Amino acid sequence: MLATAAGPGTGEDADGRPAGRRRAGTLAPYLLLPVALLCWLLSLRSVDLAAMNDLGLLQVLPPLYWAAVVLLTAGFWLALRDHRVRTGWLTAYLLGLIGMIHATPSLLYPTLRYSWAWKHIAVLDAMIRNDGPVPHPGGFDIYNQWPGFFVLNGLYLRVTGTESALGYAAWAPAATNALLLAPLLLLYRTFTTDRRLVWGALWIYYCCAWVGQDYFAPQAFAFLLFITVLALVAGQLPNGGTGPRGGARPSLTPARAAPSFGRLLAILLLEAAIVVSHQLTPLMLLCALTALALPRRNRRAVLPALAGLLVLTGVWYATVARPFLSANLSDFVAGLTSPEGNIVSGLAGLGAAAPGQVVVAWVDRGLSATVILLAAAAVWRQPWVRRTGLPLLAVAPMPLLVANSYGGEMIFRVYLFALPACAFLIAALLRAGRLPGLRSVTSVAVALALLGGLFFGYYSKENMNYFTPGEVTAARRMIALAPAGAVIVSVTGNVPGGVDRYDLHPRVQLTQESRETQRLLLADPIAGLVLATSFAEAGTPAYLILNRGQAAECYLTGVLPADTVARLGSALDGAPRFTVVFRNDDAVVYRFVPHAA
């Protein structure tokens, strides 16, 4: 009794810690979140976008931004350690992390970020104008065969009366990642009821998702559905055994029956939406479900979903998508015969890139390798995870590396689809420490290290992903001036709205021309442009746009010499066949006739 009474009298709790220190530790999770968010928002007031160079936003975000990231990370792991902190606070921390990473560009930029997002806006506009498939799509025919994402957005625009998707497309990265939180939570809860493990895995996932496939695109939409299908299927899997040994073991969920009719119907509807929206995701889902079906105990739950996916994919590929598959069959065969090219293609060509981008490429590789190694260590050190479907899901995308390069991006897509399982495995490894204090410190350190790698991969190319209002105005002016049938020419594809009305204008992107044409362009710009547009009929005008974003892409990626855009502009200014029809500080548009009538 005397010992018990001494605690309050001496200002100590039952564990011998000062009461003030205990109260500070209790309040910290509740204080660090609002403080971190306030620091984040205040930090965005002093960002000079014009100062971006080799490392994009990394070199212009102020120290206060990075302090906010550290505070948020520390606060989350403190909240996760304290069982008295409700899950609503954990959700708020994760939404705060999503905001700091994915909403920052949307808050800073006055225009839509990333050229491919602009291209998808153009596809949506073309489908609405044509009330369905776009005639004469040129290089955009793939969207006619997989239109689901655009049909859904077109329906939304018509129902709401919204004129364009530009208003909400800028927020697609933040919205996509926020929506992904629910199916990821559902997926992780099928493997354990341990709160720390589930929410720790969620945090690790968002710290490692550097690939950037979250913009306004069919891939982001299909990936969200992919995770939802996996969560619904995994919810029916038997547990395969008990949890790990030790007092802090996660408890595995009990075995479940075969999928009910309602659940199976939901799975089939989601699979159908994936099949009609994206060409790669059905194959990734096919690999994932096949991997889950390998253990005999899983087949009762997995085979109905797998069979449904096979039927839906086969029917779609044999009908609507058949023209595209027939035209690209040779590329698929080439990928099978040279699988090493599928792995290397997305990482090659760094010699002429900007010095900062060479560093970024190695950081990206290091982060990816770290994720894989930590996940493998979890499988080795934590036997209980082997009885789940997580190791199978982590390796399931690997066969597609052999099948096709996917335009040099297959290795990145494999990482994207393997990451949800790898993140859980890493969280299980971090959860395994016996000393709670050391475990928390280690978790914070690992999370910050992974998050640092993510910022390199996600923010380092913002000098080319960002478009000024002047660039947008120039591209719109060009499209407005060009009559139907006029040729639209650009050095790279990094033009905001440069493919608008692509069904009315043949396009020439000089980086996609032959090496001979590119060499001629660098030696004699006028002769190179005439050769690149030699297909145009006599008297047909062509419009060439040069903008800041194209120059940034050449410099950062080395796809052409860094001064290509500047040299081209200098050669064309005053040339007799080229007329400047629009110019501002960030872009210039030339009109010329490749072949006189």
Secondary structure as GFF3:
##gff-version 3
##sequence-region A 1 597
A	DSSP	alpha_helix	2	10	.	.	.	ID=ss1
A	DSSP	alpha_helix	19	43	.	.	.	ID=ss2
A	DSSP	three_ten_helix	44	46	.	.	.	ID=ss3
A	DSSP	three_ten_helix	49	51	.	.	.	ID=ss4
A	DSSP	three_ten_helix	56	59	.	.	.	ID=ss5
A	DSSP	alpha_helix	63	81	.	.	.	ID=ss6
A	DSSP	alpha_helix	87	98	.	.	.	ID=ss7
A	DSSP	pi_helix	99	103	.	.	.	ID=ss8
A	DSSP	alpha_helix	104	108	.	.	.	ID=ss9
A	DSSP	alpha_helix	115	130	.	.	.	ID=ss10
A	DSSP	three_ten_helix	138	140	.	.	.	ID=ss11
A	DSSP	alpha_helix	142	145	.	.	.	ID=ss12
A	DSSP	alpha_helix	148	160	.	.	.	ID=ss13
A	DSSP	alpha_helix	166	169	.	.	.	ID=ss14
A	DSSP	alpha_helix	172	189	.	.	.	ID=ss15
A	DSSP	alpha_helix	195	208	.	.	.	ID=ss16
A	DSSP	alpha_helix	218	234	.	.	.	ID=ss17
A	DSSP	alpha_helix	261	275	.	.	.	ID=ss18
A	DSSP	alpha_helix	281	292	.	.	.	ID=ss19
A	DSSP	three_ten_helix	296	298	.	.	.	ID=ss20
A	DSSP	alpha_helix	299	318	.	.	.	ID=ss21
A	DSSP	alpha_helix	322	327	.	.	.	ID=ss22
A	DSSP	alpha_helix	329	337	.	.	.	ID=ss23
A	DSSP	alpha_helix	339	344	.	.	.	ID=ss24
A	DSSP	alpha_helix	355	381	.	.	.	ID=ss25
A	DSSP	alpha_helix	383	386	.	.	.	ID=ss26
A	DSSP	alpha_helix	390	395	.	.	.	ID=ss27
A	DSSP	alpha_helix	400	403	.	.	.	ID=ss28
A	DSSP	alpha_helix	410	431	.	.	.	ID=ss29
A	DSSP	alpha_helix	436	459	.	.	.	ID=ss30
A	DSSP	alpha_helix	462	465	.	.	.	ID=ss31
A	DSSP	alpha_helix	469	481	.	.	.	ID=ss32
A	DSSP	beta_strand	487	490	.	.	.	ID=ss33
A	DSSP	beta_strand	507	509	.	.	.	ID=ss34
A	DSSP	three_ten_helix	510	512	.	.	.	ID=ss35
A	DSSP	alpha_helix	515	523	.	.	.	ID=ss36
A	DSSP	alpha_helix	525	532	.	.	.	ID=ss37
A	DSSP	beta_strand	542	547	.	.	.	ID=ss38
A	DSSP	alpha_helix	548	557	.	.	.	ID=ss39
A	DSSP	alpha_helix	564	572	.	.	.	ID=ss40
A	DSSP	beta_strand	579	583	.	.	.	ID=ss41
A	DSSP	beta_strand	587	592	.	.	.	ID=ss42
###
